[in-house]
Amino acid sequence: MIVAREFSFDAAHSLPRHPGRCRNLHGHTYRLQVWCEGTVDPESGMVVDFADIKTAVQERVLDVLDHTNLNDTMENPTAEEIVRWCWDRLQGAGLPIKELRLFETPTCFVVYAG
């Protein structure tokens, strides 16, 4: 079974290696989806508690990235690099993460499964 939760954060970035306008400082409201997979525990009736997902993402991702310049955290903060950074941060949280989806705009997103 898959259990997912979505979060959003606002951040600015510039892409120093981009040949176009994205080289300039600009911002996005990012949406991060955390997809967890596992079997339902017969005792709790859950794969993972939604509250545990929220706590891990808040402490390990949102508290670090929300309302910041992402270039202060990573050298070339493309959507691909941001989602990989999020994955690495969440690996120690004990969640059964299957994949992450990071939306940079409502129609542009990346999917990462480690």
N, C-alpha and C positions, 0 to 999 in steps of 0.2 A: 504494500500500500504506500502511496505517496501522500505526504503532508507538506503543505507549502504555506509560506507567509511572505507578505510583501511589505517593503519599507521604502521610504523616500528620504533623500537628502539633497541639499543645495550646495553646490561647490563651483568654483571657478577653475579654469586651467588654460594653458596654452600648449600647443603641440610644436615644440621647437624643430622637429624634423618634417613637419607638414609643409608642402609647397604652396598651399593656398591660405585662405582667410583664417583657418583654424590655428595658424601660427600665432595669431593675436590673442590676447587675454579675452576670454568670454566665459559665460556660465551656463549651467544646466540644472534642472531639477531631475536628478537621477532617480530611477526606481530599481530597487534590488529585490529580486525574488529568490528566496531560499527554499529549495526543494529537498526534502528529506525522504528517505525510503527505508522501510523495514517491515517487520511483521508486527501485528497488533499484540501487545502484551496482554495475556488473558486476565491478569490481575487488575491492571489500570484501564484496560480497554483502549489504550493509545499506542501509537508508534513513538511519538515524542510529544511532549507538552508544548503547546503554542507559546506559553510563557517562557519556557526554556530557550526557545528560538529567539524570542524577543530580547531576553536578557543578554544572550551571547552577541547578537547583532548590535545591540545598543552599545555594549561595553567595548567590543572589539573592532567595530566598523564605524558606526554613526558618531560616537563620541570623538573619534579621531578625524573623520572626513567632513562632517557637516559644517557648512559655512566656513570653509577654508579654501585656500589656493592649493589645489592638488599637486602642483609643482613643488611645493614645500615637502611633500611626502614621497613623491616618486619623480624620477627624471623626465619621463615621457608619458604622461598620464592619458594614454589612449583608453578607450573603453575596454580593449583587450587586456591592457596592463592593470587597469583598476579592478576588473573582476578577478584576475589572477591574484592580486594583492588581497582582495576580500577573502578568497578561498584560503589562502595561506593563513590569514588571521583567524579564520573560523575553524581550522583543522584541530586546534587544541581544545575546542569547546565541548567535545564529547557528543556532538550531534551527528546523526546518521545522514550526512549530506550526500545527496545524489548529484545535484547540479545547482549552479547559480545562474541567474539571468539578470543582466544589467541593461536597463533601458537608458540610453543617453537622451533620446527624444521619444515621443509616443510611438514612433514607427521605426526607430533604429535601435537594435539591441544585439548583445552578444550572449552566447550560452557557453558555460565552462563547466566541465565535469572532471577536473583534475588532471 
